[in-house]
């Protein structure tokens, strides 16, 4: 997850297979149709649901296929192993956060502080929306091989760097602490990402209220000491 390292930290082992994106598993996947993309999305949703309920170790491709309403053989056409499915779940999660960050960075007309606060709120709202996917991606990420973990790590670091850009844009306003930008970004993201550990859809707190309150604390973590 963006801003969470833990077991998804990058490494450089000598013996690791190259990262294999879902679209690369067979040559047929290089020209996916809208129908096949929709099917892959259904499989990802089923994988998220089963893994979030049973945990990575107890989840099986058979159960995931049943949840998706397909034969196991069709599932393995898209994702030959459970690890490759888990990797695809992580990639998909990062694509959502990357798209959010791209929209924020493109909003160059907004005041820097307003833009940063809005991004923090949007980050929390997206965390609430994808809470099961985030939980599966982070807590099961340790089961990925090192090459796949490294690729997820690159995506995480890219997001952290983008948040750092948003923080640096606020520095001329004089309210940001003079600590190193990467440290500030990771600290703020830690507060925002903390939500996935306890948020449950249908609970007493609405995502909008959570986003407002948690983003305020994340902004406060960036302020220079008086």
C-alpha positions in Angstrom: 0.0 0.0 0.0 1.3 3.5 -0.7 3.3 4.6 2.3 3.4 1.2 4.0 6.7 -0.7 3.8 6.8 -3.6 6.1 7.1 -6.9 4.2 6.8 -5.2 0.9 10.2 -3.5 1.2 12.4 -3.7 -1.8 15.3 -6.1 -2.0 17.7 -7.4 -4.6 18.1 -11.2 -4.3 20.4 -12.9 -6.7 17.9 -15.6 -7.6 14.4 -14.4 -8.4 12.3 -14.8 -11.5 11.5 -11.6 -13.3 8.2 -9.9 -12.4 5.3 -11.3 -14.4 2.3 -9.1 -14.9 -1.0 -10.8 -15.4 -1.2 -9.7 -19.0 2.1 -11.5 -19.7 1.2 -15.0 -18.6 0.4 -16.1 -22.2 0.8 -14.5 -25.6 -3.0 -14.6 -25.9 -3.2 -12.1 -23.0 -1.4 -9.4 -25.0 -4.6 -8.7 -26.9 -7.3 -8.9 -24.3 -10.9 -8.1 -25.3 -13.2 -6.0 -23.2 -14.9 -9.2 -22.2 -11.7 -10.8 -21.0 -10.8 -7.6 -19.1 -14.2 -7.7 -17.4 -13.7 -11.4 -16.6 -10.3 -10.6 -15.0 -11.9 -7.9 -12.9 -14.5 -10.4 -11.7 -11.7 -12.8 -10.7 -9.8 -10.1 -8.9 -13.0 -9.2 -6.9 -13.5 -12.8 -6.0 -9.9 -13.2 -5.0 -10.1 -10.2 -2.8 -13.3 -11.4 -1.1 -12.0 -15.0 -0.5 -8.6 -13.9 0.7 -10.0 -11.2 3.0 -12.3 -13.8 4.6 -10.1 -16.9 4.7 -6.6 -15.4 4.6 -4.1 -16.1 1.9 -3.0 -19.5 3.3 -6.5 -20.9 3.5 -7.8 -19.4 0.2 -7.8 -21.7 -2.8 -8.1 -21.1 -6.5 -11.1 -23.5 -6.5 -12.9 -21.3 -4.0 -12.0 -18.2 -5.9 -13.2 -19.7 -9.1 -16.5 -20.7 -7.5 -17.0 -17.2 -6.2 -16.3 -15.8 -9.6 -18.8 -18.3 -11.2 -16.2 -19.9 -13.5 -14.3 -23.1 -13.9 -10.9 -23.3 -12.2 -9.3 -23.9 -15.6 -10.5 -20.5 -16.8 -9.2 -18.8 -13.7 -5.7 -20.3 -14.2 -5.8 -19.1 -17.8 -5.7 -15.6 -16.4 -3.8 -16.4 -13.2 -1.8 -19.7 -13.2 -1.0 -19.5 -9.5 -2.4 -17.9 -6.4 0.7 -15.7 -6.1 0.1 -14.2 -9.5 -3.4 -13.4 -8.6 -2.2 -11.8 -5.4 0.3 -9.8 -7.4 -2.4 -8.6 -9.7 -4.5 -7.5 -6.7 -1.6 -5.4 -5.5 -1.0 -3.9 -8.9 -4.7 -3.0 -9.3 -4.7 -1.3 -5.9 -1.7 0.8 -6.8 -3.3 1.8 -10.2 -6.2 3.3 -8.2 -3.9 5.3 -6.0 -1.7 6.3 -8.9 -4.8 7.6 -10.8 -5.8 9.6 -7.7 -2.3 11.1 -7.4 -2.2 12.0 -11.1 -5.5 13.9 -10.8 -4.2 15.8 -7.8 -0.9 16.8 -9.4 -2.7 17.9 -12.5 -4.8 20.4 -10.4 -2.1 23.1 -10.6 -4.6 26.0 -10.1 -5.5 25.0 -6.6 -3.5 26.6 -3.7 -0.8 24.1 -2.5 -2.2 23.7 1.0 -5.8 23.2 -0.2 -4.6 20.7 -2.8 -2.6 18.7 -0.3 -5.5 18.6 2.2 -7.9 17.5 -0.6 -5.5 14.8 -1.6 -5.2 13.5 1.9 -9.0 13.3 2.2 -9.3 11.6 -1.2 -6.7 9.1 -0.1 -8.7 8.1 3.0 -11.9 7.9 1.0 -10.2 5.6 -1.5 -8.8 3.5 1.4 -12.3 3.1 2.8 -13.5 2.1 -0.6 -10.8 -0.5 -1.2 -10.3 -1.6 2.4 -10.5 -5.3 1.7 -8.2 -5.1 -1.3 -5.7 -3.1 0.7 -5.8 -5.5 3.6 -5.2 -8.5 1.2 -2.5 -6.7 -0.7 -0.5 -5.6 2.4 -1.1 -8.4 4.8 -0.6 -11.1 2.2 2.2 -9.4 0.4 4.8 -11.3 2.3 3.8 -14.4 0.2 5.0 -12.8 -3.0 8.4 -13.7 -4.3 11.1 -11.1 -4.0 10.9 -9.9 -7.6 7.2 -9.2 -7.3 7.7 -7.5 -3.9 10.3 -5.3 -5.5 7.9 -4.2 -8.2 5.3 -3.4 -5.7 7.9 -1.5 -3.7 8.7 0.6 -6.7 5.1 1.6 -7.1 4.9 2.5 -3.4 7.9 4.6 -3.6 6.7 6.4 -6.7 3.5 7.3 -4.8 5.4 8.5 -1.8 7.5 10.7 -4.1 4.4 12.2 -5.6 3.0 13.1 -2.2 6.4 14.6 -1.4 6.0 16.9 -4.4 2.7 18.1 -3.0 4.4 18.8 0.4 7.3 20.6 -1.2 4.8 22.8 -3.1 3.6 24.0 0.3 7.0 24.9 1.7 7.1 28.5 0.3 4.0 29.1 2.5 6.2 28.7 5.6 4.1 26.3 7.6 5.8 23.0 6.7 8.4 21.5 9.0 12.0 21.6 7.8 12.4 17.8 8.2 13.3 15.8 5.0 10.4 15.6 2.6 10.5 11.7 2.3 10.2 11.4 6.1 7.3 13.8 6.2 5.5 12.0 3.4 5.9 8.6 4.9 4.7 9.9 8.3 1.6 11.5 6.9 0.8 8.5 4.8 1.2 6.3 7.8 -1.6 8.2 9.5 -3.8 8.0 6.4 -3.2 4.3 5.8 -3.8 3.5 9.4 -7.5 3.6 8.6 -7.5 0.3 6.8 -6.7 -1.5 10.0 -9.9 -0.6 11.7 -12.4 0.8 9.2 -15.4 -1.5 8.5 -18.1 -0.6 6.0 -21.4 0.0 7.7 -19.8 1.1 10.9 -20.8 4.2 13.0 -18.4 6.5 11.2 -19.0 7.6 7.7 -16.0 7.6 5.3 -16.4 11.4 4.7 -16.1 12.0 8.5 -13.1 9.7 8.8 -11.4 11.4 5.8 -11.9 14.9 7.3 -10.7 14.0 10.7 -7.7 11.8 9.7 -6.6 14.2 7.0 -6.5 17.0 9.6 -4.1 15.0 11.7 -2.0 14.2 8.7 -1.8 17.9 7.9 -0.9 18.7 11.5 2.0 16.2 11.3 3.6 18.3 8.7 3.5 21.6 10.6 6.7 23.2 11.9 7.0 23.3 15.6 6.0 26.7 17.1 
